[in-house]
Amino acid sequence: MIPSLFTPLATSRAGRTLCRAALLFVPLASARANAQGTAPRITEQQSGVTQLIQAVHATSANVVWASGPGGVVLRTLDGGTTWQRRMTPAGDSLQFRDVHAINADTAWVLSIGNGTASRIYRTSDGGSTWALQFINRDSAAFYDCLSFGNSREGLVFGDATAGRTHILRTTNGGGTWTLLPESVVPAPLPSEGAFAASGLCVAHANARTAYVATGAPGARLFKSTNAGATWSVLETPFVRGTVAGLTGVSFIGDRGVAVAADINRLRTDTSTKVVGITTDGGRTWTLGNRPPLPGSLSGVSWVPGAGNNTIVAVSYGGAFYSTSAGREWTTFANVVTTGVSAIDRTVWVGGEKGRIWRLDFPAATR
C-alpha cells in the first residue's frame, strides 16, 4: 500500500559485492539493562549497497537474507561478517519489500507496486538463478507482504480492490499461487490494505497459524489456523485512520507483539496505541509504551532466546529494544530502520543507506 511513503532514501546501481563488518559500540544502551546483564552486543555490518534495506529474514545464526528497493537482494552465510549481492532477472528495476527464506539455498522475494510490478521470484540455488513464480495481471491490485509456514505452504497479502480481500496461497512452494475466494477471506473495510513497510504484515506463528496485520482505515488482524485455507477477523485497540493502522506483527505460538503507526507522519509520528502484546493469539491485547523517538513504527520481532519479554522494534525515527515486553525501551539507532528478524538470541536490523545491525542478546536466565 502507498509505495511512495516507503521509497528508499538512497539509490544506486551497485554490482555484486562482498564486504566485511565493522564493530559498532552500543550508543544509547541503558544503565539498567547493563546492570541486569540484558543489554545486547551490537555490531554494525557493511552490506555493500546504499539502498534502504527494507526486509530481513534469518534462517539460522549464519544464514540471513535481506532485500530492498533498487532490485536489492543480499545473503550472508557467516552471520553478517560478509554480505553478497544476489541479482534477479529484473536487475534493479523492482522494489523488493519482502524476503522469506527456508535456508541458504531456498528463498522467495516479493516486489511491490500496482499491476505487473507486484511479483514473486524464487531461488533454489542460493540466488544464482531465479524463477518468476507470480506476476500480478490485475492493474488495480497491489501486494504487500509474504510469509511461509514451511517449504511448501505460503501466503501473500494485498490491498483490497473491487470490494474484495486479496490473499494468495500456495501449497507447492510457489509453483502455483491461488487467489483465495471471497467466501473464505474476511470482507474488507473500504480501501483496506496493509503497509509494505517491513515485510511483517504477514507472519506465521507456526506451520498452521498465520496472521495478516491491516491498516488504513482499520487496524484489524486476520487469522488462519489451517495454513491459510480459511480466515477469521480479530479487532485490535491500535491506532487507526485514513493512513494509519498495524504495520507489523511477530508471533511465537499464542504470544504475539504488534506495532502500528500513522503513516502520514513518517518522521514525526508520536501516536500512542502503537505497541501491544497478546498472550491468547490476538483475541485480547495489552498496550505498551511507544519507543522514545518520533517516527512511524514499521516492524517488530520477538527475540525468543532472550526470554519472554525481549523485543526489537524498527521505525522511521530509529531502532529500539525492550526487555520488558514494551514497557521500557532502549534506543540503539536514530536513523530510518525498517527490516528486522530474529533467530534465538540474535537479531538483524536493516535500515537506510544499506546499513545493517546485528544484536546479540545474553541467554535468558531460567
Disulfide bonds with the S-S distance in Angstrom:
Cys145-Cys201 1.93
